[in-house]
């Protein structure tokens, strides 16, 4: 058995950039606000005009 074997140690760092997470959250929150705003507009203003 050969005891002169070099063992390579690898340490994995999990980097999570909080600014990327927050910018994604703000982007998708804005999409939701726009979506529900359009739904409100369609339901309460455009649909009654069609009757």
C-alpha positions as CSV (number, residue, x, y, z in Angstrom):
1,X,0.0,0.0,0.0
2,X,1.3,3.4,-1.0
3,X,1.0,6.0,1.7
4,X,2.5,8.9,-0.3
5,X,-0.7,9.7,-2.1
6,X,-1.5,13.4,-2.3
7,X,-5.1,14.0,-1.3
8,X,-6.6,17.1,-2.8
9,X,-9.2,18.9,-0.6
10,X,-11.9,20.8,-2.3
11,X,-14.1,23.2,-0.4
12,X,-17.3,24.3,-2.1
13,X,-18.6,27.7,-1.3
14,X,-22.3,28.2,-1.9
15,X,-22.5,31.9,-2.9
16,X,-26.0,33.4,-2.8
17,X,-26.0,37.0,-3.8
18,X,-28.9,38.6,-2.0
19,X,-29.1,41.5,-4.4
20,X,-29.9,39.1,-7.2
21,X,-32.6,37.5,-5.1
22,X,-34.2,40.8,-4.2
23,X,-34.1,42.1,-7.8
24,X,-35.8,38.9,-9.0
25,X,-38.4,39.3,-6.2
26,X,-39.1,42.9,-7.2
27,X,-39.3,42.0,-10.9
28,X,-41.9,39.2,-10.4
29,X,-43.8,41.3,-7.8
30,X,-44.1,44.0,-10.5
31,X,-45.4,41.4,-13.0
32,X,-48.0,40.3,-10.5
33,X,-49.1,43.9,-9.8
34,X,-49.4,44.6,-13.6
35,X,-51.3,41.4,-14.2
36,X,-53.9,42.0,-11.4
37,X,-54.2,45.6,-12.4
38,X,-55.1,44.5,-15.9
39,X,-57.5,42.0,-14.6
40,X,-59.2,44.6,-12.5
41,X,-59.4,47.0,-15.5
42,X,-61.0,44.3,-17.7
43,X,-63.5,43.0,-15.1
44,X,-64.7,46.3,-13.7
45,X,-64.5,48.7,-16.7
46,X,-64.4,46.8,-20.0
47,X,-66.9,44.0,-19.2
48,X,-69.7,46.3,-18.1
49,X,-69.3,48.3,-21.3
50,X,-70.0,45.2,-23.4
51,X,-73.4,44.6,-21.8
